[in-house]
């Protein structure tokens, strides 16, 4: 796949065949303060706009010059990963069809199978899927391979309802889905490759009942977390443990808690040197952080950590098998809603643990950012109807309904985030809104953008597995030295302008 992507990328840069890569297309209109790359997500506590009342969840009626029935009778195919964001969309499909006349063939599947299925469909260039879910990282691969339709082709036209309000998206979130397709360049400029369905910061969720019963204070520093995780090993017998974190040998293990602490520690994945991307995973900061991580997982994590994705982390937290979890904030939130798990109501939410031993303070807390998004297949034959689907299910009205009524927290819209209805909907989750507001100030995508993200992070996750579960390496330094060499080779054919 790497060589196929490399050929595609080279052709795109030389011939300009990918619309939007390199600035050929017109960028969507954005607020005046979002012209630079999005390094930081907007903190919800600092914004003041109010959303419409919660009972106005149905998208607004047709405005002058815009007709929701323009593509009446068309049929599109949508493929989503199973998620509460997707559940909310599915519940409103009938209303969408009634409003637009567009029929939707909808399917979803677990995340582990989803990207495999999606990659096959996109690589065929058959146009079998019109709209699909993606993350910002995956969009780097899909855009350079010519799989994504630049959305400014629709945002700045009469196919967009005035009520849709592009400027209402939180700048750091919407800009995370822009990129100019040049490896090493930051996100925030270039084409708009996707629209956000929701975003996540990675914070600590802890079972306050379990911690209190064991005389443990909620951890604030990385040192606190390590001590607490070790003390909670088998707190309720065999199989119970301190901290749930991901461990599968794929990109999903790297991007949440690990990358958040890695960045807080001051480490980087790549830097640009002499026009090339050069891996920095063997730097002193990277090695020190990974040494800490291996100790944390070995002595405070799940016995079967290497088999854990986000689903099992959340399940163990909700069952009371894990005392704490460091993952997406809403993963803990959904385990805490009434009736969702055995431990619902016992959860509280903290910040990103920071390493005092590395001279860091609370001001250094960084959370890597994840954005579940929807994108349009460049090979779709139903692009106009697909755009109607995308704007309907990213509208302020839909997102207010899904955020308040369907627990789709971490909304990407400023008006929803600051509405009284939304704030009231998360008020019972102790520390949730406060942690989200604080951590969001320094939340960003801390990976370097390039089209081999999946390959490099998969090798990274495999190295972590070897360090935790085998004796393959004599030291973390040796492992990270070898990983650096592997990652350098994977990106060796990329040129940075």
C-alpha positions in Angstrom: 0.0 0.0 0.0 2.9 2.4 0.8 4.3 2.3 -2.7 0.9 2.7 -4.3 0.4 5.8 -2.1 3.8 7.1 -2.9 3.2 6.8 -6.7 -0.2 8.5 -6.3 1.3 11.3 -4.1 4.2 12.0 -6.4 1.9 12.2 -9.4 -0.4 14.5 -7.5 2.3 16.9 -6.6 3.9 17.0 -10.0 0.7 17.2 -12.1 -1.7 18.7 -9.7 -4.3 16.0 -10.3 -5.8 16.0 -6.9 -8.2 18.9 -6.5 -7.4 20.9 -3.4 -3.9 19.5 -2.8 -1.5 22.4 -3.2 -4.2 25.1 -3.1 -5.8 24.7 -6.5 -9.3 24.9 -5.1 -10.9 27.8 -3.2 -10.8 27.3 0.5 -14.1 27.5 2.4 -15.0 30.8 4.1 -13.8 30.8 7.7 -13.8 33.2 10.7 -11.2 35.8 10.6 -9.1 34.3 13.4 -8.8 30.8 11.9 -6.5 31.5 8.9 -3.5 30.0 10.5 -3.0 26.3 11.2 -5.1 25.0 14.0 -2.7 24.3 16.8 -5.2 24.5 19.6 -8.9 23.7 20.0 -11.1 26.4 21.3 -11.9 26.0 25.0 -15.6 25.9 25.5 -15.6 27.9 28.7 -14.3 30.9 26.8 -17.1 31.2 24.2 -20.4 32.8 24.7 -22.8 32.1 21.8 -26.1 30.4 22.8 -27.8 27.7 20.8 -31.4 27.5 19.9 -33.7 25.8 22.4 -33.4 22.0 22.6 -36.8 21.5 21.0 -35.6 22.9 17.6 -33.7 19.8 16.7 -35.2 19.5 13.2 -33.1 21.2 10.5 -34.5 24.6 9.4 -36.9 24.9 6.6 -35.7 25.7 3.1 -34.3 29.2 2.8 -34.7 31.4 -0.3 -32.6 30.1 -3.1 -32.0 26.7 -1.3 -34.3 23.7 -1.8 -34.0 20.6 0.4 -36.1 18.7 -2.3 -33.7 19.5 -5.1 -32.5 15.9 -5.3 -35.7 14.2 -4.6 -35.6 10.6 -5.7 -31.9 10.1 -5.6 -30.3 7.3 -3.6 -27.0 7.3 -1.8 -24.9 4.7 0.1 -23.4 5.5 3.5 -20.9 3.4 5.5 -20.2 4.3 9.1 -18.3 2.8 12.0 -20.4 1.8 15.0 -20.5 4.7 17.4 -23.0 6.8 19.3 -22.4 9.5 16.7 -23.5 7.0 14.0 -26.4 5.8 16.1 -27.8 9.4 16.3 -27.5 9.7 12.5 -29.3 6.4 12.0 -32.2 7.4 14.2 -32.9 10.4 12.0 -32.5 8.8 8.6 -36.3 8.6 8.1 -36.7 12.3 8.8 -33.9 13.1 6.4 -35.5 11.1 3.6 -38.9 12.7 4.4 -37.4 16.2 4.2 -35.2 15.7 1.1 -36.7 12.7 -0.8 -33.2 11.2 -0.8 -33.1 7.5 0.1 -30.1 6.3 2.2 -28.7 2.8 2.1 -27.0 2.8 5.5 -24.7 0.2 7.1 -22.3 0.2 10.0 -19.8 -2.2 11.6 -17.3 -2.4 14.5 -14.3 -0.1 14.1 -11.9 -3.1 13.9 -13.6 -4.3 10.7 -14.7 -0.9 9.5 -11.4 0.6 8.2 -10.5 -2.7 6.5 -13.8 -2.7 4.6 -13.6 1.0 3.8 -10.0 0.7 2.5 -11.1 -2.1 0.1 -14.0 0.0 -1.2 -12.0 3.2 -1.6 -9.1 1.5 -3.3 -11.4 0.0 -5.9 -12.5 3.5 -7.1 -15.9 2.0 -7.8 -17.9 4.7 -6.1 -19.8 2.1 -4.2 -19.9 4.3 -1.1 -20.9 8.0 -1.3 -20.3 9.1 2.4 -18.2 7.5 5.1 -16.8 8.1 8.5 -13.1 8.9 8.9 -10.6 10.4 11.3 -8.3 13.3 10.6 -5.3 11.0 10.5 -6.9 8.6 7.9 -7.9 11.6 5.8 -4.2 12.3 5.2 -3.9 8.9 3.5 -7.2 9.1 1.6 -6.6 12.6 0.4 -3.2 11.9 -1.1 -4.6 8.7 -2.7 -7.4 10.7 -4.4 -10.2 9.2 -2.4 -11.7 12.4 -0.9 -13.8 15.1 -2.5 -12.7 18.6 -1.5 -15.7 20.0 0.3 -15.1 23.7 -0.5 -16.6 22.6 -3.9 -20.0 22.6 -2.0 -19.5 24.9 1.0 -19.2 28.0 -1.1 -22.2 27.3 -3.4 -26.0 27.6 -3.4 -26.1 23.9 -2.5 -25.5 24.9 1.1 -28.3 26.2 3.3 -27.6 29.6 5.0 -28.7 28.0 8.3 -25.8 25.5 8.1 -23.3 28.0 9.4 -19.7 27.0 8.7 -18.4 29.7 11.0 -20.1 28.0 14.0 -17.7 25.1 14.0 -15.1 25.3 16.7 -12.0 26.6 14.7 -9.5 24.0 16.0 -11.8 21.2 15.2 -12.9 22.1 11.7 -9.3 23.2 10.8 -8.0 19.8 12.0 -9.7 18.4 8.8 -7.9 20.7 6.4 -4.6 19.9 4.9 -2.5 20.9 1.9 -1.3 17.3 1.2 2.3 18.2 1.7 4.0 15.7 4.1 5.2 17.5 7.2 3.0 20.5 6.8 0.6 21.2 9.7 -3.1 20.7 9.4 -5.2 23.9 9.2 -4.7 25.0 5.7 -5.6 23.5 2.3 -8.8 21.7 1.3 -11.6 20.8 3.7 -11.5 17.1 3.4 -14.2 16.2 6.0 -16.7 17.6 8.4 -16.6 16.9 12.1 -19.3 14.7 13.7 -17.7 15.0 17.2 -14.2 15.3 18.7 -12.5 13.8 21.7 -9.8 14.7 24.2 -8.1 12.0 26.2 -8.4 12.4 29.9 -8.5 10.2 33.0 -11.7 8.7 34.1 -11.7 7.1 37.6 -14.2 5.2 39.7 -14.4 7.4 42.8 -16.0 4.6 44.8 -13.1 2.2 44.2 -10.5 4.8 44.8 -12.1 5.9 48.1 -12.5 2.3 49.3 -8.7 1.8 48.8 -7.6 5.1 50.3 -6.3 6.5 47.0 -6.6 10.2 45.9 -7.5 10.9 42.3 -4.1 11.1 40.4 -2.9 14.4 39.1 0.6 13.7 38.1 2.1 10.8 36.1 3.9 9.7 39.2 0.6 9.6 41.1 -1.0 7.6 38.4 1.8 5.0 38.4 1.7 4.6 42.2 -2.1 4.3 42.2 -2.2 1.9 39.3 0.3 -0.4 41.0 -1.6 -0.2 44.4 -4.8 -1.2 42.7 -3.5 -4.3 41.1 -6.0 -7.1 42.0 -7.9 -4.7 44.2 -11.0 -6.9 43.9 -9.3 -10.3 43.3 -7.7 -11.9 40.2 -8.3 -10.0 37.0 -9.0 -6.6 38.6 -6.5 -3.9 38.0 -5.7 -0.2 38.2 -5.7 1.4 34.7 -7.3 0.5 31.4 -5.4 1.7 28.3 -5.3 0.4 24.8 -2.8 -2.3 23.7 -3.7 -3.7 20.3 -0.9 -3.7 17.7 -2.4 -0.9 15.6 -2.6 2.9 15.3 -5.4 3.0 17.9 -3.0 2.2 20.7 -0.8 5.2 20.0 -3.1 8.1 19.4 -5.1 8.5 22.7 -3.4 8.3 26.1 0.1 7.3 24.9 0.4 10.2 22.4 -1.1 12.6 25.0 1.5 11.8 27.6 4.3 11.6 24.9 3.5 15.2 23.9 3.1 16.4 27.4 6.6 14.9 28.1 7.9 17.1 25.3 8.6 14.3 22.7 7.8 14.5 18.9 7.2 11.8 16.3 8.9 13.4 13.4 10.8 16.6 12.5 11.8 18.0 9.1 15.5 17.8 8.3 16.9 18.7 4.9 13.6 18.3 3.2 12.8 14.9 4.7 10.7 13.6 7.6 13.0 12.2 10.3 11.7 10.1 13.2 12.4 11.3 16.7 11.0 8.3 18.6 14.4 7.6 20.1 15.0 11.0 21.6 15.7 11.2 25.3 12.2 12.5 26.0 10.6 9.7 23.9 12.6 7.0 25.6 12.0 8.3 29.1 8.2 8.5 28.5 8.1 5.0 27.0 10.1 3.6 29.9 7.4 5.0 32.2 4.6 3.7 30.0 6.0 0.1 29.9 6.3 0.2 33.8 2.7 1.5 34.0 1.2 -1.1 31.7 3.2 -4.0 33.1 2.5 -3.3 36.8 -0.8 -1.4 36.7 -2.6 -2.4 33.5 -4.9 -5.2 32.3 -3.4 -8.8 32.4 -4.5 -9.1 28.7 -3.5 -5.6 27.8 -2.2 -6.6 24.4 -5.7 -7.5 23.3 -7.4 -4.3 24.4 -9.0 -1.7 22.2 -11.2 1.1 23.4 -14.2 -1.2 23.7 -12.6 -3.5 26.2 -11.1 -0.6 28.2 -14.6 0.9 28.6 -16.2 -2.4 29.4 -13.7 -3.1 32.2 -14.3 0.4 33.6 -18.0 0.0 33.5 -17.9 -3.5 35.1 -15.7 -2.3 38.0 -12.9 -4.5 36.8 -10.7 -1.5 36.1 -10.5 1.3 38.7 -9.4 3.9 36.1 -9.2 4.5 32.4 -7.1 6.8 30.3 -8.8 7.2 26.9 -11.3 9.4 25.1 -13.3 11.5 27.5 -16.6 10.3 26.1 -15.6 6.7 26.5 -15.8 7.2 30.3 -18.8 9.4 30.0 -20.9 6.7 28.2 -20.1 4.2 30.9 -21.4 6.6 33.5 -24.8 7.4 32.0 -27.8 5.8 33.9 -28.3 2.2 33.1 -25.2 2.0 30.9 -23.0 -0.2 33.1 -22.7 -1.7 36.6 -20.7 1.2 37.8 -22.8 4.0 36.2 -22.9 7.0 38.5 -19.6 6.2 40.2 -17.3 7.8 37.7 -15.5 11.1 37.9 -13.2 12.8 35.5 -9.7 14.2 35.8 -7.1 15.9 33.6 -4.0 14.6 31.7 -1.4 13.4 34.3 1.8 15.3 33.8 5.3 14.1 34.7 6.8 16.1 37.5 10.0 14.1 37.2 10.4 15.6 33.7 9.9 19.1 35.1 6.3 19.4 33.8 3.4 21.1 35.5 -0.4 21.3 34.9 0.3 24.1 32.4 2.1 21.5 30.2 -0.9 19.1 29.9 -1.5 18.2 26.3 -4.2 15.9 24.9 -3.9 14.5 21.4 -7.1 15.3 19.5 -9.4 12.8 17.7 -12.1 13.9 15.3 -14.8 11.5 14.1 -15.8 12.9 10.8 -17.8 12.3 7.6 -16.2 12.6 4.2 -17.4 12.3 0.6 -16.0 9.6 -1.8 -14.3 11.4 -4.7 -15.6 8.5 -6.9 -19.2 9.0 -5.9 -21.7 9.6 -8.7 -24.2 11.2 -6.3 -22.1 14.0 -4.9 -24.8 16.6 -4.7 -27.2 14.3 -2.8 -24.3 13.2 -0.6 -23.6 16.8 0.3 -27.2 17.3 1.4 -26.7 14.3 3.7 -23.5 15.7 5.1 -24.8 19.2 5.8 -28.1 17.9 7.3 -26.2 15.6 9.8 -23.7 18.3 10.7 -26.2 21.1 11.2 -26.4 23.1 14.4 -30.0 21.8 14.9 -29.1 18.1 14.5 -26.0 18.5 16.7 -27.9 20.2 19.4 -30.4 17.3 19.4 -27.7 14.6 19.3 -25.5 16.3 21.9 -28.4 16.7 24.4 -30.6 13.8 23.7 -28.2 11.1 22.4 -25.1 11.6 24.6 -23.0 12.8 21.6 -20.8 14.8 23.8 -17.8 16.9 22.6 -19.9 18.6 20.0 -17.8 20.4 17.3 -20.2 23.4 17.2 -19.7 26.4 19.4 -23.4 27.3 19.7 -24.2 23.8 21.0 -21.2 23.6 23.4 -22.3 26.8 25.1 -26.0 26.2 25.2 -27.7 25.8 28.5 -29.3 22.6 27.3 -26.0 21.0 26.5 -24.3 22.1 29.7 -27.3 20.7 31.7 -27.0 17.4 29.9 -23.5 16.8 31.1 -23.8 18.4 34.5 -24.2 15.1 36.4 -20.9 13.8 35.2 -18.5 14.9 38.0 -15.7 17.0 36.6 -16.5 16.2 33.0 -17.2 19.6 31.6 -14.5 21.2 33.7 -11.8 18.7 32.5 -12.9 19.0 28.9 -12.8 22.8 29.1 -9.4 22.8 30.7 -7.7 20.2 28.6 -9.2 21.5 25.4 -7.1 24.6 25.7 -3.9 22.7 24.8 -5.6 19.9 22.7 -4.4 19.4 19.2 -3.2 16.9 16.7 0.3 16.2 17.8 1.2 13.8 15.0 3.0 15.0 12.0 0.7 14.9 8.9 1.8 12.4 6.2 0.2 9.7 4.2 1.9 6.7 6.0 0.3 7.4 9.3 -1.2 3.9 9.7 2.0 2.1 8.8 4.2 4.1 11.1 1.9 4.0 14.1 1.3 0.3 13.7 5.0 -0.4 13.9 5.1 1.9 16.9 2.3 -0.1 18.6 4.0 -3.4 17.8 7.2 -2.1 19.5 5.2 -1.3 22.6 3.8 -4.8 22.6 7.2 -6.3 22.4 8.5 -4.1 25.2 5.6 -5.1 27.5 5.1 -8.8 26.6 8.4 -10.1 25.4 12.2 -10.0 26.1 13.0 -9.0 22.5 14.9 -5.9 23.5 17.5 -5.4 26.1 16.3 -1.8 26.8 13.7 0.7 25.7 16.5 2.7 24.0 17.3 -0.3 21.8 13.7 -0.8 20.9 13.1 2.9 20.0 16.4 3.1 18.0 15.2 0.2 15.9 11.7 1.7 15.6 13.2 5.0 14.4 15.1 3.2 11.7 11.9 1.4 10.6 9.9 4.6 10.6 12.5 6.5 8.7 12.5 3.8 6.0 8.7 3.9 5.7 8.6 7.7 5.0 11.9 7.8 3.0 10.2 8.5 -0.3 8.4 11.5 0.9 9.7 14.9 0.0 8.8 18.0 2.1 8.5 21.2 0.1 
